[in-house]
Amino acid sequence: MNYNRTFNFSAGPAMMPEPVLEEIRDEMMNYRGSGMCVMEMSHRSKVFQQIIDEAEQDLRELMGIPDNYKVLFIQGGATLQFSMIPMNLMKNGKAVYIETGAWSKKAITEAKKVGEVVVAASSKDKNYTYIPDCSDLEIPEDTDYVYICENETIHGVTWNKLPNTKGHVLVSDQSSMFLSKPCNVSDYGMIYAGVQKNVGPAGMVVVIIREDLIRDDLTQLPIYLQYKTHADAGSMYNTPNCWAIYCCGKVFKYLKSIGGLEVMHQRNIDKAKVMYDFLDSSRMFTGTVEPEFRSLMNIPFVTESKELDAEVVAATKAAGYDNLKGHKSVGGLRASVYNAMPKEGVEALVEFLKKFEAEHTA
Ligand SMILES: *Cc1c(COP(=O)(O)O)cnc(C)c1O
């Protein structure tokens, strides 16, 4: 069906799979005979319990999450995790952070309020256009964890190989690449992702945390900020974001139905290639990231001037390709091509940019 929808290249909130939106529409007025919408439903009802249980189970199957990891649905977005992580995981009061762009920087700022932060590697010297070599870092013995942002949404860089943590716990912000490719959960102590980038509606974060990292000696910490609270209550210590849990659950089922994360990954590779091949052949547009570290999800690029950048943004918007303006901190343009962006969307954008280039170069 044609809904006259735009190809939305927003970095988040972002597109969701159309079949999922259609299912949600169909269940809006009366969810499976319950007589109500999920938005109106008690989180203590049997119907909702089944929704949250299935969402967790489907996510576990999709990612192959081992039994000794808890899956938590917490409010406050990914941003609250910048604080909850050091508050809960700093036992010795020390953690290693790798600085690769805007989001890891924010996490560092918050962690410093809680304990000692060792920035063991940074790509600041080249304006965060690559991932530093982290195969042999100096990691203090008493480090509680090593923290990375696995895909920097604003700078468009991604980790192809996880850092060598020398046996320490790895914590990863996967917000803008969650479920974009297979993930070996046991390589991590904790993974978290704000869902509005690659999964569902805003206002929730998925936390996948190894059970032994959940502490019960943090009684001085506000109860809502303890992972234990959320783990013990099955993510329902208070009213959870029922709507986001419901929508995300549908996306998990959708991903299973297309064949899982291997299939999704291949599609993402094919899709991003369309854009990168164009950037590499264009004389007007240039990708800003070193090829080896290019994100499959967020593709920043520039023209020779700010004026031309702005002109392209306006022209694409008028043509039905929305949200291509780069983040205000870096400028230029950025195409976010998350799981739900169809390949046709990227192909159409590239055709448009090619035409723009032809018309604007003599
Ligand atoms: C968007 C984003 C965040 C912040 O997410 P909120 O849900 O808005 O708090 C954190 N980390 C990364 C990598 C992001 O892309």
The ligand as a Gaussian input file, in Angstrom:
#p B3LYP/6-31G(d) Opt

LIG

0 1
 C       21.194000       8.672000      20.549000
 C       22.326000       8.088000      21.275000
 C       22.420000       8.176000      22.677000
 C       21.391000       8.919000      23.519000
 O       20.163000       8.312000      23.451000
 P       18.892000       8.880000      24.262000
 O       17.950000       7.726000      24.207000
 O       18.408000      10.083000      23.533000
 O       19.322000       9.179000      25.644000
 C       23.493000       7.581000      23.286000
 N       24.435000       6.924000      22.578000
 C       24.370000       6.824000      21.230000
 C       25.450000       6.085000      20.508000
 C       23.325000       7.403000      20.551000
 O       23.263000       7.296000      19.210000

